[in-house]
Amino acid sequence: MSPTPSITVRAGPLSALRADRAIVVKLPPLPWDLHREALVLLDDEGRPRAYLNRCKHLPIPLDGGTREFMDSTKRYLFCGTHGALYERGSGFCIAGPCRGKVLTAIDLRAEDGEIVLVLAE
């Protein structure tokens, strides 16, 4: 079996990541999913993480258009529509209607000081 082809998307400089905010990256559309975005942020240990910008309760963006992704403590990702809280490092939902579910993670790597998202086709 051959490996699954992938698409890479440059997400910006690694130095732009901060513990208290997420960076939004537009992803290539799919026929059934024309508006896709990734969230790139640092976890509690300062490691970069990326997730699909989509709540696990209903398939809508976490920010609901506000571009605010963190709760008031800046410890968790927050769904502005449902109030769900997700751990930054695992994407695991700890509170809200999707408790126990996990955000869709996106593989990433650092390349020459840049964040590169790796998407399976």
N, C-alpha and C positions, 0 to 999 in steps of 0.2 A: 504494500500500500504506500503510495507516495504522500509526502507531507502536504498539509493543507496550505494553499497559497495565502500570502498575507499582503496587506497594504500598510505602508507606513505613513504617518502624519506627523509633521514637525509641530510641536506644541509650544515652542519658545525656549528661552534660556532657563536652565536649571536655577540660576541665581534669582529668578523672578518669583520663585515659590516662597510663600510665607505660611507660618503656622495658623494664622487667623483668617485665611481666605482661600477660596478656590479660584483657579483660572478656568475659563470656559474655552473649549476648543471645538470648532465646527468640524464635523466628521463627514466623509463622503456619503451621499444618500444611497439608500437601497430602494429597490422598486416598491417595497411595502412599508418603507420607513424613510420618508423624504427629509425629515428634519431631525437630524441626530447631532448630539453634542456630547462631549466628554467633560468631566470635571477633573482637574489635576490639582492635587493638594499634597501637603505634607502630613504624615501620620504623627502620632505622639512621640515617636523616636526620631523624627526628622527625615524619614524616608519618603520619597515621592510615591504617590498612589494615583491611580486613575480609575474612574467609574463612568458608566453611561449616565447621563443626566436624565434619569427616569425613576420615579418613585416605584416601589414594589407593590403598593396598594392599588393604584390605578396608573396606567401608562402615560403619565404626564410629567413634564419637567419638575424637578424638585423645587425650583425657585418660583414656579408659576409666573414667570416673566419679570420678577423683581430684581433678579441677579444677586439676591441675598441667599447664601447657601449655608451659613453657619448659624448655630443657635446663639443666644445672648452670651453664653459663657465662652464661645469659640472653641469648645471641646468636641462638638458633634456637628455632623451635617444635619440639616433640618429641612423637612418638607413643609413649605409654607402653606400648602393647601390642607394637609391632614395632620400636621403637627408631629409627624414621625421623627424620631431621632436615630441617626445611624453613626456607628463608630467610624472614625476616620481611617483607622488602620485595616479594618476588615470589611467595612460596608455592612456589618450586621446591624439590623434594626433592633434597638433596645426598648423603644416605646412607640406607641401609636398603633393604628389598625393593621400594620404589616409586621408586627413584632415577630421576631424569629426568622424573617426572610433576609436575604442578602442582596445588596446592590450588585449589578453586573460589573465585574472588574474588567479593566482593559489592560493588557500587557503593556509595559513601557520599558524603555532603556535610556541610559544617558549616552550621548554620542557627541564628542567634542564640545561639552558644556551645554548641549541642547537636550531637551526632553523629546523623545521620539515615541509615539504611540504605535503599537503593532496590532493591527486589526486582522482577524481571519476573514477571508472573503466569503 
